[in-house]
Amino acid sequence: RRRSAPGADRVTLDATRAQVAGCPALRSDTAIQEDVSKALSGASGFFRVPTIRSSVTKGVVRLRGHSEHRAATRRALAHVWEVPGVLAVQDDSYEDGALIIAVAQALTHDPDTRTATLLVSSRLGAVGLNGTVPSEQARQRASALARAVPGVTEVWNHAQVLAPQVPPQTAPGRAV
């Protein structure tokens, strides 16, 4: 009878030697990383820049970067799971649609930018702001709010500041 160290966890395997022999061998992280990189380059499509990067630690694949839409992320995840030796996948990637929603929510919740009329767009983490804002302060605040959203890599603020509304002047003695 073997004794384990105090406090050590004990694992009992309920399998025959034949069943254990039939299990696939564990693969090195380097070998898994090579196959994951190939799988992701195939998942990105013809002439598409790979924007999701991966790393492998103890068989767990971690995905980072950006995708244009949720379907592209799902496709990348499916390809990664097909790689032999992958034990788990941690998806830390960002999707453009989710970034657009997060930036728009940040803009509508802020008193300086709430009255702005802005169209938010995103391309692989680069966020664009187009439309009108009431002041230069609101324009700068919109950029700062967009940059603060996790996953945003840069902000292109093309918003125009509205000219201040001046009430019409009337000549003395004349009614408007």
C-alpha positions in Angstrom: 0.0 0.0 0.0 1.3 3.4 -1.0 1.0 6.4 1.2 0.6 9.9 -0.1 1.9 13.1 1.5 -0.4 14.7 4.1 -2.9 17.0 2.4 -2.3 15.6 -1.1 -5.3 14.9 -3.3 -5.8 11.4 -4.2 -7.3 10.4 -7.6 -8.7 6.9 -8.3 -8.9 5.9 -11.9 -11.7 3.4 -12.6 -10.5 2.1 -16.0 -8.9 -0.9 -17.4 -5.3 -0.9 -18.7 -6.8 -1.3 -22.2 -9.0 1.7 -21.8 -6.1 3.8 -20.5 -3.9 2.6 -23.4 -6.6 3.7 -25.9 -6.5 7.3 -24.6 -4.7 9.8 -26.9 -1.3 10.9 -25.7 -1.0 14.4 -24.2 0.5 16.8 -26.7 3.0 19.6 -25.9 1.7 23.1 -25.8 4.1 24.0 -28.7 2.5 21.3 -30.9 -1.0 22.4 -30.0 -0.1 26.1 -30.6 1.2 25.2 -34.1 -2.1 23.4 -35.0 -4.2 26.1 -33.4 -2.4 28.8 -35.5 -3.1 26.8 -38.6 -6.7 26.3 -37.7 -7.2 30.0 -37.0 -5.6 31.1 -40.3 -8.0 28.8 -42.1 -10.9 30.1 -40.1 -10.3 33.7 -41.0 -11.1 33.1 -44.7 -9.4 33.9 -48.0 -7.2 37.1 -47.9 -8.5 38.0 -44.4 -6.1 39.4 -41.9 -6.0 37.1 -38.8 -7.1 39.2 -35.9 -7.6 36.6 -33.2 -4.4 35.5 -31.6 -3.9 32.5 -29.4 -1.7 31.2 -26.6 -1.6 27.7 -25.1 -0.8 26.8 -21.5 -1.1 23.2 -20.2 -3.5 22.4 -23.1 -5.8 25.4 -22.5 -6.1 27.7 -25.5 -6.6 31.4 -24.8 -8.0 33.5 -27.6 -7.4 37.3 -27.8 -8.1 40.0 -30.4 -11.1 41.1 -32.5 -13.6 39.6 -34.9 -16.0 41.4 -37.2 -19.0 39.5 -35.9 -20.1 36.8 -33.6 -20.3 34.2 -36.4 -16.5 34.6 -37.0 -15.8 34.1 -33.3 -18.0 31.0 -33.2 -16.2 29.7 -36.4 -12.8 30.3 -34.8 -13.8 28.5 -31.5 -15.1 25.5 -33.5 -11.8 25.2 -35.4 -9.8 25.4 -32.2 -11.8 22.7 -30.5 -11.1 20.4 -33.4 -7.3 20.5 -32.7 -6.2 17.3 -30.9 -4.9 17.9 -27.4 -7.0 21.0 -26.6 -8.4 20.6 -23.1 -10.2 23.9 -22.8 -10.7 27.2 -24.6 -10.8 30.6 -22.9 -12.3 33.2 -25.3 -11.1 36.7 -24.4 -11.7 38.1 -27.9 -13.9 41.1 -28.7 -16.6 41.3 -31.4 -17.3 44.6 -33.3 -21.1 44.5 -32.7 -20.6 44.2 -28.9 -18.1 47.1 -29.0 -20.6 49.3 -30.9 -23.2 48.6 -28.3 -20.9 49.2 -25.3 -19.6 52.5 -26.8 -23.2 53.7 -27.6 -24.3 52.9 -24.1 -21.4 54.8 -22.5 -22.2 57.8 -24.7 -25.9 57.8 -23.8 -25.3 57.5 -20.1 -22.9 60.5 -19.9 -24.5 64.0 -19.4 -22.0 65.6 -21.7 -22.6 63.3 -24.7 -26.2 62.3 -24.1 -27.6 65.1 -26.5 -25.1 64.3 -29.2 -26.3 62.6 -32.4 -23.5 60.1 -33.2 -23.2 57.0 -35.3 -20.8 54.5 -33.8 -18.9 52.1 -36.0 -16.2 49.5 -35.3 -13.7 47.6 -37.4 -11.6 45.1 -35.5 -11.5 47.3 -32.4 -11.0 50.7 -34.1 -14.1 52.7 -33.3 -15.4 55.5 -35.4 -17.7 58.4 -34.2 -19.6 60.4 -36.8 -22.3 62.9 -36.4 -22.8 66.1 -34.3 -22.1 67.1 -30.8 -23.2 70.2 -28.9 -19.7 71.4 -27.9 -15.9 70.7 -28.2 -16.0 69.4 -24.6 -18.7 66.9 -25.6 -16.6 65.9 -28.6 -13.5 65.2 -26.4 -15.6 63.5 -23.8 -17.1 61.1 -26.5 -13.5 60.1 -27.5 -12.5 59.5 -23.9 -15.6 57.4 -23.2 -15.1 55.3 -26.3 -11.4 54.7 -25.5 -12.4 53.5 -22.0 -14.5 50.6 -23.3 -12.5 47.3 -23.0 -11.5 46.0 -26.4 -11.3 49.4 -28.2 -7.9 49.8 -29.7 -8.3 53.3 -31.2 -10.9 56.0 -31.8 -11.5 58.0 -34.9 -13.7 60.9 -33.9 -15.1 62.7 -37.0 -18.0 64.4 -35.0 -18.8 68.0 -35.9 -19.4 70.6 -33.2 -22.8 72.3 -33.8 -22.7 76.1 -34.2 -24.3 77.8 -31.2 -27.9 78.8 -31.7 -28.1 82.6 -31.6 -31.6 84.1 -31.2 -32.5 86.3 -34.2 -31.8 90.0 -33.7 -34.6 92.5 -34.2 -34.2 96.0 -35.2 -35.3 98.6 -32.6 -39.0 99.3 -32.9 -39.7 96.3 -35.2 -41.5 93.2 -34.1 -40.5 89.7 -35.2 
